[in-house]
Amino acid sequence: DDHAAFRVLWQDLALALAAVRDGAPGDWPRIAALAGAFIARHADHLRLEDGLLFPAAAEGLDEAALAAMGHEMASRRRPA
């Protein structure tokens, strides 16, 4: 659910920032709200991953599986 929410929040934020880049005055309260929502949800998500998911994965997966998981996660962070 978090990843789907990140995509929606980022899409909305990117559109708002692109409008500013292209010369629009910018809806700064909306931009701040979108950025704040993205940052807060991401921080919560990282706490969950770091505190629960990664320790469980480290116990149950071999090195090759952990490396594959890391590569898959990194690929989601590359620009399309």
C-alpha positions in Angstrom: 0.0 0.0 0.0 2.8 2.4 0.8 4.4 2.0 -2.6 1.1 2.7 -4.3 0.7 5.8 -2.1 4.2 7.0 -2.9 3.5 6.8 -6.6 0.3 8.9 -6.3 1.8 11.4 -3.9 5.0 11.7 -6.1 2.9 12.1 -9.3 0.9 14.9 -7.7 4.0 16.6 -6.3 5.9 16.3 -9.6 3.1 17.9 -11.5 2.8 20.8 -9.1 6.6 21.3 -9.2 6.7 21.0 -13.0 4.1 23.8 -13.2 6.4 26.0 -11.1 9.4 25.1 -13.2 7.3 26.0 -16.3 6.5 29.5 -14.9 3.3 29.0 -13.0 3.1 30.9 -9.6 2.9 27.7 -7.7 0.4 26.6 -5.1 2.9 26.5 -2.2 0.5 25.4 0.5 -0.5 22.4 -1.7 3.1 21.7 -2.6 4.1 21.8 1.1 1.2 19.5 2.1 2.1 17.0 -0.7 5.8 17.0 0.2 5.0 16.7 3.9 2.7 13.7 3.3 5.3 12.0 1.1 8.1 12.6 3.7 6.0 11.4 6.6 4.7 8.3 4.9 8.2 7.5 3.6 9.7 7.9 7.1 7.1 5.5 8.6 7.7 3.1 5.8 11.5 3.1 6.3 11.0 2.4 10.0 8.9 -0.6 9.2 11.3 -1.9 6.6 14.4 -1.3 8.7 12.9 -2.6 12.0 10.9 -5.6 10.7 11.3 -6.5 7.1 15.0 -6.4 6.6 15.9 -8.3 9.8 13.4 -11.0 8.9 14.7 -11.2 5.4 18.3 -11.4 6.6 17.5 -14.4 8.7 15.6 -16.3 6.0 17.3 -15.5 2.8 20.7 -16.4 1.4 23.2 -13.9 0.0 22.0 -14.2 -3.6 18.4 -13.6 -2.6 19.3 -10.6 -0.5 21.4 -9.2 -3.4 18.5 -9.7 -5.8 16.1 -7.9 -3.4 18.6 -5.0 -3.1 18.9 -4.7 -6.9 15.1 -4.8 -7.3 14.7 -2.0 -4.8 17.5 0.1 -6.4 15.9 -0.3 -9.8 12.7 1.3 -8.5 14.7 4.4 -7.5 16.2 4.9 -11.0 14.5 7.4 -13.3 12.4 5.8 -16.0 
